[in-house]
Amino acid sequence: MRQDQEDPYQRRSARVYAAADRAGSGSVAGPRPVLYDAVLLDRDGTLIEDVPYNGDPEKVRPVPGARAALDRLRAAGLRLAVVTNQSGLARGYFTEEQMRAVHARVEELLGRFDAWLVCPHDDADGCDCRKPAPGLVLAAARELGTTASRCVLVGDIGRDVVAALAAGAAGVLVPTPVTRPEEIAAAGWVATDLPAAVAEILRRQQAVQPSTSPGEPVRTALVVRSDSAGDVLVTGPAIRAVAAGAQRVVLLCGPRGRAAADLLPGVDEIIEHPLPWIDPTPEPVDPEALRSLTARLGAVGADQAVVFTSFHQSALPLALLLRMAGIDRIAAISDDYPGSLLDVRHRVPIGVPEPERALSLAAAAGYRLPDGDEPVLRLRRDAVAPRPADLGDPGYVVLHPGSAASSRACPPEVATRIAGALTDAGHRVLVTGGPDERAITARVAAAGGTDLGGRTDLAGLAAIVADASAVVVGNTGPAHLAAAAGVPVVSLFAPTVPFGQWGPYRVPTVRLGNAAAPCRDTRAASCPVPGHPCLRGIDPDEVVDALRTLAVSGGGIR
Ligand SMILES: [Zn+2]
């Protein structure tokens, strides 16, 4: 095609400027890093000071510390791309030649980037690449020979983070004075400046790579994750890492997590027992029950135990039982002083995604995911039930309004309006819920959709979710089933716990709801604020728009 011909596809596409010797850079010998291959950087306000519609190379001013920070990423073998909205091209404020001169100046000051991805459009063009659409992120990943989920994007405004998450990448927000407070509240990962963002990217990358092996060959590893289905599912990558280094893996879980434990790859045997210091509605401590648990754990004959917990749970009571059961090597995360209860005492900052938090404990105990096993949530293929035949073809939207914790459930009247709006927009809606949520699912489905309330167990729900084009759900188990199936999520996320820790992991996601609502970080099981304002304000049209954003990502719709 000649340069002067109008190419309708080109008009809607990002401009890609690849480095001449793209194969050469960034490859460092050794095993593939577990988390990331590439870092994508917004340009204006992130790498260089924001000079609106700048076409003048003389006005390029890097942010403080940018060159050294980028060189740290290059030295770590990460590939770098710039992903930038330049609507000044569409508006005629500068020419492409001027923009190239600006980019040449940026590279002169900050070093070479492996690719430049530019959206030349403005909002009226309806393109797929202008952030917050995910197109630039997806194009950058392709250009760098990786996938969006192996990329982390650094940007200074909400639309950078939204684009990253909608593509399934991680997103770090580095606020500037122009960043809006609600954008900061909604971001799951915030850094004070570019060097701090880079330091945390490298720290997280390093934290999941073991510096030691587990030592003597591990015949049997005992892994522990109590609490509910979602907790067990997000621990899956870490359990697979342990399974890669041990001949046999025994998982101790609680009754509320048992169905999820049955779905996890790498688990050879399950012991189910409630732990009264973990359960949200605990029974009184029964000394006899704990004595029999201790005996049972001792009978496992484990060489090592790895006790996984959430950031608000203590591993120490169980570590004591494990010591009494005769287990010699015990690893856990503990900010509390563990005395002689732990051999590997690991610590993790707040805000790390739960799957990575668990992977970093596995790494501290000497385990890593083998090459080729991505750090994504996964389910055993043989454990997922076949999907009921009467649901029609794949490609429906699953709407799951409930949650075991009411503070994280979508208010029924909001879910009802969402069901109606989705149906009006032409989506086929399946409304799912547990046996005790039948009244809600019936009410929601009456507004548009098929009521599946109480019809499925977790394995059956996993099968239904796997064939969805998207799942609309709060911060609850089915969000993690969607992540495990690679199905995009519209996350109606109550901010009772950090989104950065509990948001759907490594799957295209749009977050909705008021992230700054007063329930933020309360960890409340039932909403402490009258009216449940964090989710009540969701406009059903936002859900329809979110699905549109995820659909243009291309990766999610099958
Ligand atoms: Zn564009």
Residues whose N, C-alpha, C, O or C-beta is under 5 A from the ligand:
A	BS01	ZN	C119 P120 H121 C127 D128 C129 R130
